[in-house]
């Protein structure tokens, strides 16, 4: 039961992160990172920011959520296995959304450093979840209370619910972009407008950092009830 409880608990907070990020995300800020098109394209997109949010931002956030879930399945498999992390590393990296968002042109040495950091982050998560998965609990925090003290649980929450840490640690290494075709998005006369490549890295960092603080606070509040 505890593996399912850990999975359900983790996914619940990731869903909260996505919801909070969507609330905090500002399309107008993101569109300032557009490159390539004429000013008319940006003006048209700004006037239809609600459509951009619904057709572009929300699907991007769902992809982000699904990528986290997809990778977490392998981390959980490692957590409940007696095999070495190296047996899971390739699959974990293949499912890492940040690894897929690396800037082009990084040196081999820089890429190797980032690879090691991303894998170490997931290895530590798996190591800290292993006792929870093995515990007898009906919830993620019930399991945590049976194997960790409060201070250790807070460390787990603050370390592994800080989803934007890779972006903060190496902000110049990543580039989050989306291609927007005004014709596909808006139809009509917008079909005559060129596509825009929008770099939303800065806005993603801003909105997700704000969202994750709320999620971390909520997780600590939820966990605290099991330690009182």
PyMOL CGO cylinders between C-alpha atoms (Angstrom):
from pymol import cmd
from pymol.cgo import CYLINDER

trace = [
    CYLINDER, 0.00, 0.00, 0.00, 2.76, 2.45, 0.83, 0.3, 1, 1, 1, 1, 1, 1,
    CYLINDER, 2.76, 2.45, 0.83, 4.22, 2.53, -2.68, 0.3, 1, 1, 1, 1, 1, 1,
    CYLINDER, 4.22, 2.53, -2.68, 0.81, 3.57, -3.98, 0.3, 1, 1, 1, 1, 1, 1,
    CYLINDER, 0.81, 3.57, -3.98, 0.45, 6.05, -1.12, 0.3, 1, 1, 1, 1, 1, 1,
    CYLINDER, 0.45, 6.05, -1.12, 3.84, 7.62, -1.88, 0.3, 1, 1, 1, 1, 1, 1,
    CYLINDER, 3.84, 7.62, -1.88, 3.01, 7.80, -5.59, 0.3, 1, 1, 1, 1, 1, 1,
    CYLINDER, 3.01, 7.80, -5.59, -0.43, 9.28, -4.99, 0.3, 1, 1, 1, 1, 1, 1,
    CYLINDER, -0.43, 9.28, -4.99, 0.92, 11.79, -2.48, 0.3, 1, 1, 1, 1, 1, 1,
    CYLINDER, 0.92, 11.79, -2.48, 3.74, 12.93, -4.74, 0.3, 1, 1, 1, 1, 1, 1,
    CYLINDER, 3.74, 12.93, -4.74, 1.44, 13.26, -7.74, 0.3, 1, 1, 1, 1, 1, 1,
    CYLINDER, 1.44, 13.26, -7.74, -1.07, 15.27, -5.71, 0.3, 1, 1, 1, 1, 1, 1,
    CYLINDER, -1.07, 15.27, -5.71, 1.57, 17.89, -4.93, 0.3, 1, 1, 1, 1, 1, 1,
    CYLINDER, 1.57, 17.89, -4.93, 2.81, 17.95, -8.52, 0.3, 1, 1, 1, 1, 1, 1,
    CYLINDER, 2.81, 17.95, -8.52, -0.76, 18.61, -9.65, 0.3, 1, 1, 1, 1, 1, 1,
    CYLINDER, -0.76, 18.61, -9.65, -0.92, 21.44, -7.13, 0.3, 1, 1, 1, 1, 1, 1,
    CYLINDER, -0.92, 21.44, -7.13, 2.34, 22.83, -8.49, 0.3, 1, 1, 1, 1, 1, 1,
    CYLINDER, 2.34, 22.83, -8.49, 0.96, 22.86, -12.03, 0.3, 1, 1, 1, 1, 1, 1,
    CYLINDER, 0.96, 22.86, -12.03, -2.28, 24.51, -10.89, 0.3, 1, 1, 1, 1, 1, 1,
    CYLINDER, -2.28, 24.51, -10.89, -0.44, 27.16, -8.88, 0.3, 1, 1, 1, 1, 1, 1,
    CYLINDER, -0.44, 27.16, -8.88, 2.00, 27.78, -11.73, 0.3, 1, 1, 1, 1, 1, 1,
    CYLINDER, 2.00, 27.78, -11.73, -0.85, 28.31, -14.16, 0.3, 1, 1, 1, 1, 1, 1,
    CYLINDER, -0.85, 28.31, -14.16, -2.35, 30.86, -11.79, 0.3, 1, 1, 1, 1, 1, 1,
    CYLINDER, -2.35, 30.86, -11.79, 0.96, 32.70, -11.45, 0.3, 1, 1, 1, 1, 1, 1,
    CYLINDER, 0.96, 32.70, -11.45, 2.05, 32.50, -15.11, 0.3, 1, 1, 1, 1, 1, 1,
    CYLINDER, 2.05, 32.50, -15.11, 1.71, 35.75, -17.05, 0.3, 1, 1, 1, 1, 1, 1,
    CYLINDER, 1.71, 35.75, -17.05, 1.42, 35.35, -20.80, 0.3, 1, 1, 1, 1, 1, 1,
    CYLINDER, 1.42, 35.35, -20.80, 2.36, 38.98, -21.40, 0.3, 1, 1, 1, 1, 1, 1,
    CYLINDER, 2.36, 38.98, -21.40, 5.69, 38.47, -19.61, 0.3, 1, 1, 1, 1, 1, 1,
    CYLINDER, 5.69, 38.47, -19.61, 6.43, 35.33, -21.59, 0.3, 1, 1, 1, 1, 1, 1,
    CYLINDER, 6.43, 35.33, -21.59, 5.67, 36.94, -24.95, 0.3, 1, 1, 1, 1, 1, 1,
    CYLINDER, 5.67, 36.94, -24.95, 8.42, 39.47, -24.31, 0.3, 1, 1, 1, 1, 1, 1,
    CYLINDER, 8.42, 39.47, -24.31, 10.77, 36.58, -24.95, 0.3, 1, 1, 1, 1, 1, 1,
    CYLINDER, 10.77, 36.58, -24.95, 9.46, 36.03, -28.48, 0.3, 1, 1, 1, 1, 1, 1,
    CYLINDER, 9.46, 36.03, -28.48, 11.97, 36.21, -31.32, 0.3, 1, 1, 1, 1, 1, 1,
    CYLINDER, 11.97, 36.21, -31.32, 11.75, 36.35, -35.08, 0.3, 1, 1, 1, 1, 1, 1,
    CYLINDER, 11.75, 36.35, -35.08, 8.31, 37.71, -35.97, 0.3, 1, 1, 1, 1, 1, 1,
    CYLINDER, 8.31, 37.71, -35.97, 7.19, 41.21, -36.76, 0.3, 1, 1, 1, 1, 1, 1,
    CYLINDER, 7.19, 41.21, -36.76, 5.69, 43.33, -34.00, 0.3, 1, 1, 1, 1, 1, 1,
    CYLINDER, 5.69, 43.33, -34.00, 2.22, 42.69, -35.40, 0.3, 1, 1, 1, 1, 1, 1,
    CYLINDER, 2.22, 42.69, -35.40, 2.45, 39.04, -34.37, 0.3, 1, 1, 1, 1, 1, 1,
    CYLINDER, 2.45, 39.04, -34.37, 3.24, 39.89, -30.76, 0.3, 1, 1, 1, 1, 1, 1,
    CYLINDER, 3.24, 39.89, -30.76, 0.51, 42.53, -30.71, 0.3, 1, 1, 1, 1, 1, 1,
    CYLINDER, 0.51, 42.53, -30.71, -2.01, 39.99, -31.99, 0.3, 1, 1, 1, 1, 1, 1,
    CYLINDER, -2.01, 39.99, -31.99, -0.96, 37.38, -29.44, 0.3, 1, 1, 1, 1, 1, 1,
    CYLINDER, -0.96, 37.38, -29.44, -1.08, 39.89, -26.61, 0.3, 1, 1, 1, 1, 1, 1,
    CYLINDER, -1.08, 39.89, -26.61, -4.64, 40.79, -27.56, 0.3, 1, 1, 1, 1, 1, 1,
    CYLINDER, -4.64, 40.79, -27.56, -5.53, 37.10, -27.37, 0.3, 1, 1, 1, 1, 1, 1,
    CYLINDER, -5.53, 37.10, -27.37, -3.63, 36.20, -24.21, 0.3, 1, 1, 1, 1, 1, 1,
    CYLINDER, -3.63, 36.20, -24.21, -6.52, 34.10, -22.87, 0.3, 1, 1, 1, 1, 1, 1,
    CYLINDER, -6.52, 34.10, -22.87, -6.36, 31.93, -25.98, 0.3, 1, 1, 1, 1, 1, 1,
    CYLINDER, -6.36, 31.93, -25.98, -2.58, 31.65, -25.65, 0.3, 1, 1, 1, 1, 1, 1,
    CYLINDER, -2.58, 31.65, -25.65, -3.05, 30.53, -22.06, 0.3, 1, 1, 1, 1, 1, 1,
    CYLINDER, -3.05, 30.53, -22.06, -5.65, 27.91, -22.95, 0.3, 1, 1, 1, 1, 1, 1,
    CYLINDER, -5.65, 27.91, -22.95, -4.06, 26.57, -26.14, 0.3, 1, 1, 1, 1, 1, 1,
    CYLINDER, -4.06, 26.57, -26.14, -0.35, 26.96, -25.34, 0.3, 1, 1, 1, 1, 1, 1,
    CYLINDER, -0.35, 26.96, -25.34, 0.41, 27.51, -21.65, 0.3, 1, 1, 1, 1, 1, 1,
    CYLINDER, 0.41, 27.51, -21.65, -1.92, 24.92, -20.17, 0.3, 1, 1, 1, 1, 1, 1,
    CYLINDER, -1.92, 24.92, -20.17, -0.85, 22.13, -22.57, 0.3, 1, 1, 1, 1, 1, 1,
    CYLINDER, -0.85, 22.13, -22.57, 2.81, 22.97, -21.87, 0.3, 1, 1, 1, 1, 1, 1,
    CYLINDER, 2.81, 22.97, -21.87, 2.17, 22.68, -18.14, 0.3, 1, 1, 1, 1, 1, 1,
    CYLINDER, 2.17, 22.68, -18.14, 0.41, 19.36, -18.62, 0.3, 1, 1, 1, 1, 1, 1,
    CYLINDER, 0.41, 19.36, -18.62, 3.42, 18.08, -20.53, 0.3, 1, 1, 1, 1, 1, 1,
    CYLINDER, 3.42, 18.08, -20.53, 5.66, 19.26, -17.68, 0.3, 1, 1, 1, 1, 1, 1,
    CYLINDER, 5.66, 19.26, -17.68, 3.46, 17.43, -15.16, 0.3, 1, 1, 1, 1, 1, 1,
    CYLINDER, 3.46, 17.43, -15.16, 3.36, 14.25, -17.22, 0.3, 1, 1, 1, 1, 1, 1,
    CYLINDER, 3.36, 14.25, -17.22, 7.15, 14.30, -17.63, 0.3, 1, 1, 1, 1, 1, 1,
    CYLINDER, 7.15, 14.30, -17.63, 7.60, 14.48, -13.85, 0.3, 1, 1, 1, 1, 1, 1,
    CYLINDER, 7.60, 14.48, -13.85, 5.15, 11.60, -13.36, 0.3, 1, 1, 1, 1, 1, 1,
    CYLINDER, 5.15, 11.60, -13.36, 6.89, 9.56, -16.07, 0.3, 1, 1, 1, 1, 1, 1,
    CYLINDER, 6.89, 9.56, -16.07, 10.31, 9.98, -14.47, 0.3, 1, 1, 1, 1, 1, 1,
    CYLINDER, 10.31, 9.98, -14.47, 8.98, 9.41, -10.96, 0.3, 1, 1, 1, 1, 1, 1,
    CYLINDER, 8.98, 9.41, -10.96, 7.84, 5.91, -11.95, 0.3, 1, 1, 1, 1, 1, 1,
    CYLINDER, 7.84, 5.91, -11.95, 11.48, 4.94, -12.53, 0.3, 1, 1, 1, 1, 1, 1,
    CYLINDER, 11.48, 4.94, -12.53, 12.66, 6.67, -9.35, 0.3, 1, 1, 1, 1, 1, 1,
    CYLINDER, 12.66, 6.67, -9.35, 10.06, 4.69, -7.40, 0.3, 1, 1, 1, 1, 1, 1,
    CYLINDER, 10.06, 4.69, -7.40, 11.21, 1.48, -9.08, 0.3, 1, 1, 1, 1, 1, 1,
    CYLINDER, 11.21, 1.48, -9.08, 14.73, 2.25, -7.88, 0.3, 1, 1, 1, 1, 1, 1,
    CYLINDER, 14.73, 2.25, -7.88, 13.45, 3.10, -4.39, 0.3, 1, 1, 1, 1, 1, 1,
    CYLINDER, 13.45, 3.10, -4.39, 11.84, -0.31, -3.97, 0.3, 1, 1, 1, 1, 1, 1,
    CYLINDER, 11.84, -0.31, -3.97, 14.66, -2.23, -5.64, 0.3, 1, 1, 1, 1, 1, 1,
    CYLINDER, 14.66, -2.23, -5.64, 17.91, -3.58, -4.24, 0.3, 1, 1, 1, 1, 1, 1,
    CYLINDER, 17.91, -3.58, -4.24, 19.69, -2.85, -7.53, 0.3, 1, 1, 1, 1, 1, 1,
    CYLINDER, 19.69, -2.85, -7.53, 22.30, -0.13, -7.90, 0.3, 1, 1, 1, 1, 1, 1,
    CYLINDER, 22.30, -0.13, -7.90, 21.17, 3.28, -9.13, 0.3, 1, 1, 1, 1, 1, 1,
    CYLINDER, 21.17, 3.28, -9.13, 23.33, 2.86, -12.23, 0.3, 1, 1, 1, 1, 1, 1,
    CYLINDER, 23.33, 2.86, -12.23, 20.84, 0.27, -13.48, 0.3, 1, 1, 1, 1, 1, 1,
    CYLINDER, 20.84, 0.27, -13.48, 18.15, 2.96, -13.57, 0.3, 1, 1, 1, 1, 1, 1,
    CYLINDER, 18.15, 2.96, -13.57, 20.22, 6.02, -14.48, 0.3, 1, 1, 1, 1, 1, 1,
    CYLINDER, 20.22, 6.02, -14.48, 19.87, 5.89, -18.27, 0.3, 1, 1, 1, 1, 1, 1,
    CYLINDER, 19.87, 5.89, -18.27, 16.07, 5.62, -18.14, 0.3, 1, 1, 1, 1, 1, 1,
    CYLINDER, 16.07, 5.62, -18.14, 15.81, 8.33, -15.49, 0.3, 1, 1, 1, 1, 1, 1,
    CYLINDER, 15.81, 8.33, -15.49, 17.92, 10.69, -17.60, 0.3, 1, 1, 1, 1, 1, 1,
    CYLINDER, 17.92, 10.69, -17.60, 15.93, 9.84, -20.74, 0.3, 1, 1, 1, 1, 1, 1,
    CYLINDER, 15.93, 9.84, -20.74, 12.78, 10.97, -18.92, 0.3, 1, 1, 1, 1, 1, 1,
    CYLINDER, 12.78, 10.97, -18.92, 14.31, 14.12, -17.43, 0.3, 1, 1, 1, 1, 1, 1,
    CYLINDER, 14.31, 14.12, -17.43, 12.55, 17.23, -18.73, 0.3, 1, 1, 1, 1, 1, 1,
    CYLINDER, 12.55, 17.23, -18.73, 15.45, 19.49, -17.81, 0.3, 1, 1, 1, 1, 1, 1,
    CYLINDER, 15.45, 19.49, -17.81, 17.94, 17.34, -19.69, 0.3, 1, 1, 1, 1, 1, 1,
    CYLINDER, 17.94, 17.34, -19.69, 15.68, 17.71, -22.73, 0.3, 1, 1, 1, 1, 1, 1,
    CYLINDER, 15.68, 17.71, -22.73, 15.71, 21.50, -22.28, 0.3, 1, 1, 1, 1, 1, 1,
    CYLINDER, 15.71, 21.50, -22.28, 19.46, 22.07, -22.34, 0.3, 1, 1, 1, 1, 1, 1,
    CYLINDER, 19.46, 22.07, -22.34, 20.77, 24.97, -24.38, 0.3, 1, 1, 1, 1, 1, 1,
    CYLINDER, 20.77, 24.97, -24.38, 22.50, 23.99, -27.59, 0.3, 1, 1, 1, 1, 1, 1,
    CYLINDER, 22.50, 23.99, -27.59, 26.20, 24.70, -27.77, 0.3, 1, 1, 1, 1, 1, 1,
    CYLINDER, 26.20, 24.70, -27.77, 27.11, 23.69, -24.22, 0.3, 1, 1, 1, 1, 1, 1,
    CYLINDER, 27.11, 23.69, -24.22, 30.54, 22.14, -23.87, 0.3, 1, 1, 1, 1, 1, 1,
    CYLINDER, 30.54, 22.14, -23.87, 30.87, 18.42, -23.27, 0.3, 1, 1, 1, 1, 1, 1,
    CYLINDER, 30.87, 18.42, -23.27, 32.30, 19.17, -19.84, 0.3, 1, 1, 1, 1, 1, 1,
    CYLINDER, 32.30, 19.17, -19.84, 29.36, 21.40, -18.93, 0.3, 1, 1, 1, 1, 1, 1,
    CYLINDER, 29.36, 21.40, -18.93, 26.86, 18.80, -20.13, 0.3, 1, 1, 1, 1, 1, 1,
    CYLINDER, 26.86, 18.80, -20.13, 28.62, 16.13, -18.09, 0.3, 1, 1, 1, 1, 1, 1,
    CYLINDER, 28.62, 16.13, -18.09, 28.39, 18.30, -14.95, 0.3, 1, 1, 1, 1, 1, 1,
    CYLINDER, 28.39, 18.30, -14.95, 24.68, 18.91, -15.51, 0.3, 1, 1, 1, 1, 1, 1,
    CYLINDER, 24.68, 18.91, -15.51, 24.05, 15.24, -16.20, 0.3, 1, 1, 1, 1, 1, 1,
    CYLINDER, 24.05, 15.24, -16.20, 25.75, 14.28, -12.94, 0.3, 1, 1, 1, 1, 1, 1,
    CYLINDER, 25.75, 14.28, -12.94, 23.77, 16.89, -10.98, 0.3, 1, 1, 1, 1, 1, 1,
    CYLINDER, 23.77, 16.89, -10.98, 20.42, 15.85, -12.45, 0.3, 1, 1, 1, 1, 1, 1,
    CYLINDER, 20.42, 15.85, -12.45, 21.06, 12.19, -11.78, 0.3, 1, 1, 1, 1, 1, 1,
    CYLINDER, 21.06, 12.19, -11.78, 22.31, 12.85, -8.25, 0.3, 1, 1, 1, 1, 1, 1,
    CYLINDER, 22.31, 12.85, -8.25, 19.11, 14.75, -7.55, 0.3, 1, 1, 1, 1, 1, 1,
    CYLINDER, 19.11, 14.75, -7.55, 16.97, 11.78, -8.54, 0.3, 1, 1, 1, 1, 1, 1,
    CYLINDER, 16.97, 11.78, -8.54, 19.23, 9.27, -6.77, 0.3, 1, 1, 1, 1, 1, 1,
    CYLINDER, 19.23, 9.27, -6.77, 18.87, 11.18, -3.51, 0.3, 1, 1, 1, 1, 1, 1,
    CYLINDER, 18.87, 11.18, -3.51, 15.11, 11.30, -3.96, 0.3, 1, 1, 1, 1, 1, 1,
    CYLINDER, 15.11, 11.30, -3.96, 15.00, 7.55, -4.49, 0.3, 1, 1, 1, 1, 1, 1,
    CYLINDER, 15.00, 7.55, -4.49, 17.24, 6.91, -1.49, 0.3, 1, 1, 1, 1, 1, 1,
    CYLINDER, 17.24, 6.91, -1.49, 15.04, 9.03, 0.76, 0.3, 1, 1, 1, 1, 1, 1,
    CYLINDER, 15.04, 9.03, 0.76, 11.82, 7.47, -0.51, 0.3, 1, 1, 1, 1, 1, 1,
    CYLINDER, 11.82, 7.47, -0.51, 13.05, 3.90, -0.07, 0.3, 1, 1, 1, 1, 1, 1,
    CYLINDER, 13.05, 3.90, -0.07, 12.22, 3.75, 3.67, 0.3, 1, 1, 1, 1, 1, 1,
    CYLINDER, 12.22, 3.75, 3.67, 8.78, 5.26, 2.98, 0.3, 1, 1, 1, 1, 1, 1,
    CYLINDER, 8.78, 5.26, 2.98, 8.02, 2.71, 0.27, 0.3, 1, 1, 1, 1, 1, 1,
    CYLINDER, 8.02, 2.71, 0.27, 9.04, -0.10, 2.63, 0.3, 1, 1, 1, 1, 1, 1,
    CYLINDER, 9.04, -0.10, 2.63, 7.04, 1.28, 5.55, 0.3, 1, 1, 1, 1, 1, 1,
    CYLINDER, 7.04, 1.28, 5.55, 3.53, 0.26, 6.51, 0.3, 1, 1, 1, 1, 1, 1,
    CYLINDER, 3.53, 0.26, 6.51, 1.49, 3.39, 5.97, 0.3, 1, 1, 1, 1, 1, 1,
    CYLINDER, 1.49, 3.39, 5.97, -1.71, 4.58, 4.34, 0.3, 1, 1, 1, 1, 1, 1,
    CYLINDER, -1.71, 4.58, 4.34, -0.32, 7.96, 3.28, 0.3, 1, 1, 1, 1, 1, 1,
    CYLINDER, -0.32, 7.96, 3.28, 2.99, 9.46, 2.26, 0.3, 1, 1, 1, 1, 1, 1,
    CYLINDER, 2.99, 9.46, 2.26, 3.26, 11.46, 5.49, 0.3, 1, 1, 1, 1, 1, 1,
    CYLINDER, 3.26, 11.46, 5.49, 2.05, 8.61, 7.64, 0.3, 1, 1, 1, 1, 1, 1,
    CYLINDER, 2.05, 8.61, 7.64, 4.90, 6.58, 6.18, 0.3, 1, 1, 1, 1, 1, 1,
    CYLINDER, 4.90, 6.58, 6.18, 7.34, 9.46, 6.73, 0.3, 1, 1, 1, 1, 1, 1,
    CYLINDER, 7.34, 9.46, 6.73, 6.32, 9.75, 10.38, 0.3, 1, 1, 1, 1, 1, 1,
    CYLINDER, 6.32, 9.75, 10.38, 7.07, 6.07, 10.90, 0.3, 1, 1, 1, 1, 1, 1,
    CYLINDER, 7.07, 6.07, 10.90, 10.66, 6.29, 9.63, 0.3, 1, 1, 1, 1, 1, 1,
    CYLINDER, 10.66, 6.29, 9.63, 11.79, 9.94, 9.93, 0.3, 1, 1, 1, 1, 1, 1,
    CYLINDER, 11.79, 9.94, 9.93, 11.57, 12.63, 12.57, 0.3, 1, 1, 1, 1, 1, 1,
    CYLINDER, 11.57, 12.63, 12.57, 9.97, 16.00, 11.81, 0.3, 1, 1, 1, 1, 1, 1,
    CYLINDER, 9.97, 16.00, 11.81, 13.22, 17.77, 10.92, 0.3, 1, 1, 1, 1, 1, 1,
    CYLINDER, 13.22, 17.77, 10.92, 14.18, 15.04, 8.46, 0.3, 1, 1, 1, 1, 1, 1,
    CYLINDER, 14.18, 15.04, 8.46, 10.74, 15.16, 6.86, 0.3, 1, 1, 1, 1, 1, 1,
    CYLINDER, 10.74, 15.16, 6.86, 11.01, 18.92, 6.42, 0.3, 1, 1, 1, 1, 1, 1,
    CYLINDER, 11.01, 18.92, 6.42, 14.38, 18.44, 4.71, 0.3, 1, 1, 1, 1, 1, 1,
    CYLINDER, 14.38, 18.44, 4.71, 12.82, 15.91, 2.35, 0.3, 1, 1, 1, 1, 1, 1,
    CYLINDER, 12.82, 15.91, 2.35, 9.99, 18.27, 1.46, 0.3, 1, 1, 1, 1, 1, 1,
    CYLINDER, 9.99, 18.27, 1.46, 12.19, 21.32, 1.00, 0.3, 1, 1, 1, 1, 1, 1,
    CYLINDER, 12.19, 21.32, 1.00, 14.75, 19.41, -1.07, 0.3, 1, 1, 1, 1, 1, 1,
    CYLINDER, 14.75, 19.41, -1.07, 12.54, 17.37, -3.36, 0.3, 1, 1, 1, 1, 1, 1,
    CYLINDER, 12.54, 17.37, -3.36, 9.49, 19.57, -3.79, 0.3, 1, 1, 1, 1, 1, 1,
    CYLINDER, 9.49, 19.57, -3.79, 11.76, 22.38, -4.97, 0.3, 1, 1, 1, 1, 1, 1,
    CYLINDER, 11.76, 22.38, -4.97, 11.19, 21.44, -8.60, 0.3, 1, 1, 1, 1, 1, 1,
    CYLINDER, 11.19, 21.44, -8.60, 12.90, 24.53, -10.01, 0.3, 1, 1, 1, 1, 1, 1,
    CYLINDER, 12.90, 24.53, -10.01, 16.26, 23.97, -8.32, 0.3, 1, 1, 1, 1, 1, 1,
    CYLINDER, 16.26, 23.97, -8.32, 17.99, 22.84, -11.55, 0.3, 1, 1, 1, 1, 1, 1,
    CYLINDER, 17.99, 22.84, -11.55, 16.85, 26.07, -13.24, 0.3, 1, 1, 1, 1, 1, 1,
    CYLINDER, 16.85, 26.07, -13.24, 18.10, 28.18, -10.35, 0.3, 1, 1, 1, 1, 1, 1,
    CYLINDER, 18.10, 28.18, -10.35, 21.39, 26.30, -10.05, 0.3, 1, 1, 1, 1, 1, 1,
    CYLINDER, 21.39, 26.30, -10.05, 22.30, 26.74, -13.73, 0.3, 1, 1, 1, 1, 1, 1,
    CYLINDER, 22.30, 26.74, -13.73, 19.92, 29.32, -15.24, 0.3, 1, 1, 1, 1, 1, 1,
    CYLINDER, 19.92, 29.32, -15.24, 22.03, 29.81, -18.36, 0.3, 1, 1, 1, 1, 1, 1,
    CYLINDER, 22.03, 29.81, -18.36, 22.08, 26.10, -19.18, 0.3, 1, 1, 1, 1, 1, 1,
    CYLINDER, 22.08, 26.10, -19.18, 18.39, 25.74, -20.01, 0.3, 1, 1, 1, 1, 1, 1,
    CYLINDER, 18.39, 25.74, -20.01, 16.05, 27.19, -22.59, 0.3, 1, 1, 1, 1, 1, 1,
    CYLINDER, 16.05, 27.19, -22.59, 12.30, 26.59, -22.44, 0.3, 1, 1, 1, 1, 1, 1,
    CYLINDER, 12.30, 26.59, -22.44, 10.67, 27.51, -25.74, 0.3, 1, 1, 1, 1, 1, 1,
    CYLINDER, 10.67, 27.51, -25.74, 7.48, 26.98, -27.67, 0.3, 1, 1, 1, 1, 1, 1,
    CYLINDER, 7.48, 26.98, -27.67, 6.67, 27.67, -31.31, 0.3, 1, 1, 1, 1, 1, 1,
    CYLINDER, 6.67, 27.67, -31.31, 3.43, 29.58, -31.82, 0.3, 1, 1, 1, 1, 1, 1,
    CYLINDER, 3.43, 29.58, -31.82, 1.73, 29.64, -35.22, 0.3, 1, 1, 1, 1, 1, 1,
    CYLINDER, 1.73, 29.64, -35.22, -0.77, 32.53, -35.11, 0.3, 1, 1, 1, 1, 1, 1,
    CYLINDER, -0.77, 32.53, -35.11, -2.75, 30.98, -37.94, 0.3, 1, 1, 1, 1, 1, 1,
    CYLINDER, -2.75, 30.98, -37.94, -3.27, 27.69, -36.15, 0.3, 1, 1, 1, 1, 1, 1,
    CYLINDER, -3.27, 27.69, -36.15, -3.95, 29.46, -32.88, 0.3, 1, 1, 1, 1, 1, 1,
    CYLINDER, -3.95, 29.46, -32.88, -6.22, 32.29, -33.98, 0.3, 1, 1, 1, 1, 1, 1,
    CYLINDER, -6.22, 32.29, -33.98, -7.30, 31.46, -37.53, 0.3, 1, 1, 1, 1, 1, 1,
    CYLINDER, -7.30, 31.46, -37.53, -8.68, 34.05, -39.94, 0.3, 1, 1, 1, 1, 1, 1,
    CYLINDER, -8.68, 34.05, -39.94, -6.35, 36.85, -40.98, 0.3, 1, 1, 1, 1, 1, 1,
    CYLINDER, -6.35, 36.85, -40.98, -3.75, 35.62, -38.48, 0.3, 1, 1, 1, 1, 1, 1,
    CYLINDER, -3.75, 35.62, -38.48, -2.86, 32.90, -41.01, 0.3, 1, 1, 1, 1, 1, 1,
    CYLINDER, -2.86, 32.90, -41.01, -0.87, 35.53, -42.87, 0.3, 1, 1, 1, 1, 1, 1,
    CYLINDER, -0.87, 35.53, -42.87, 1.36, 36.17, -39.86, 0.3, 1, 1, 1, 1, 1, 1,
    CYLINDER, 1.36, 36.17, -39.86, 4.69, 34.37, -39.34, 0.3, 1, 1, 1, 1, 1, 1,
    CYLINDER, 4.69, 34.37, -39.34, 5.32, 31.96, -36.50, 0.3, 1, 1, 1, 1, 1, 1,
    CYLINDER, 5.32, 31.96, -36.50, 6.91, 33.13, -33.26, 0.3, 1, 1, 1, 1, 1, 1,
    CYLINDER, 6.91, 33.13, -33.26, 9.40, 31.26, -31.10, 0.3, 1, 1, 1, 1, 1, 1,
    CYLINDER, 9.40, 31.26, -31.10, 8.69, 32.20, -27.50, 0.3, 1, 1, 1, 1, 1, 1,
    CYLINDER, 8.69, 32.20, -27.50, 11.38, 31.72, -24.88, 0.3, 1, 1, 1, 1, 1, 1,
    CYLINDER, 11.38, 31.72, -24.88, 9.45, 31.50, -21.62, 0.3, 1, 1, 1, 1, 1, 1,
    CYLINDER, 9.45, 31.50, -21.62, 12.35, 30.40, -19.39, 0.3, 1, 1, 1, 1, 1, 1,
    CYLINDER, 12.35, 30.40, -19.39, 12.34, 33.49, -17.18, 0.3, 1, 1, 1, 1, 1, 1,
    CYLINDER, 12.34, 33.49, -17.18, 8.58, 33.48, -16.72, 0.3, 1, 1, 1, 1, 1, 1,
    CYLINDER, 8.58, 33.48, -16.72, 8.59, 29.76, -16.00, 0.3, 1, 1, 1, 1, 1, 1,
    CYLINDER, 8.59, 29.76, -16.00, 11.21, 30.23, -13.30, 0.3, 1, 1, 1, 1, 1, 1,
    CYLINDER, 11.21, 30.23, -13.30, 9.31, 33.15, -11.77, 0.3, 1, 1, 1, 1, 1, 1,
    CYLINDER, 9.31, 33.15, -11.77, 5.88, 31.51, -11.74, 0.3, 1, 1, 1, 1, 1, 1,
    CYLINDER, 5.88, 31.51, -11.74, 7.07, 28.04, -10.77, 0.3, 1, 1, 1, 1, 1, 1,
    CYLINDER, 7.07, 28.04, -10.77, 9.22, 29.37, -7.93, 0.3, 1, 1, 1, 1, 1, 1,
    CYLINDER, 9.22, 29.37, -7.93, 6.21, 31.17, -6.54, 0.3, 1, 1, 1, 1, 1, 1,
    CYLINDER, 6.21, 31.17, -6.54, 4.06, 28.07, -6.99, 0.3, 1, 1, 1, 1, 1, 1,
    CYLINDER, 4.06, 28.07, -6.99, 6.52, 25.67, -5.40, 0.3, 1, 1, 1, 1, 1, 1,
    CYLINDER, 6.52, 25.67, -5.40, 6.78, 27.81, -2.26, 0.3, 1, 1, 1, 1, 1, 1,
    CYLINDER, 6.78, 27.81, -2.26, 3.04, 27.41, -1.78, 0.3, 1, 1, 1, 1, 1, 1,
    CYLINDER, 3.04, 27.41, -1.78, 3.23, 23.68, -2.45, 0.3, 1, 1, 1, 1, 1, 1,
    CYLINDER, 3.23, 23.68, -2.45, 6.10, 23.23, 0.01, 0.3, 1, 1, 1, 1, 1, 1,
    CYLINDER, 6.10, 23.23, 0.01, 4.21, 25.16, 2.68, 0.3, 1, 1, 1, 1, 1, 1,
    CYLINDER, 4.21, 25.16, 2.68, 1.10, 23.06, 2.04, 0.3, 1, 1, 1, 1, 1, 1,
    CYLINDER, 1.10, 23.06, 2.04, 3.07, 19.81, 2.16, 0.3, 1, 1, 1, 1, 1, 1,
    CYLINDER, 3.07, 19.81, 2.16, 4.63, 20.78, 5.49, 0.3, 1, 1, 1, 1, 1, 1,
    CYLINDER, 4.63, 20.78, 5.49, 1.21, 21.66, 6.89, 0.3, 1, 1, 1, 1, 1, 1,
    CYLINDER, 1.21, 21.66, 6.89, -0.15, 18.30, 5.72, 0.3, 1, 1, 1, 1, 1, 1,
    CYLINDER, -0.15, 18.30, 5.72, 2.82, 16.38, 7.10, 0.3, 1, 1, 1, 1, 1, 1,
    CYLINDER, 2.82, 16.38, 7.10, 2.81, 18.17, 10.44, 0.3, 1, 1, 1, 1, 1, 1,
    CYLINDER, 2.81, 18.17, 10.44, -0.48, 16.56, 11.47, 0.3, 1, 1, 1, 1, 1, 1,
    CYLINDER, -0.48, 16.56, 11.47, 1.26, 13.17, 11.54, 0.3, 1, 1, 1, 1, 1, 1,
    CYLINDER, 1.26, 13.17, 11.54, 3.90, 14.41, 13.98, 0.3, 1, 1, 1, 1, 1, 1,
    CYLINDER, 3.90, 14.41, 13.98, 1.64, 16.07, 16.55, 0.3, 1, 1, 1, 1, 1, 1,
]
cmd.load_cgo(trace, "trace")
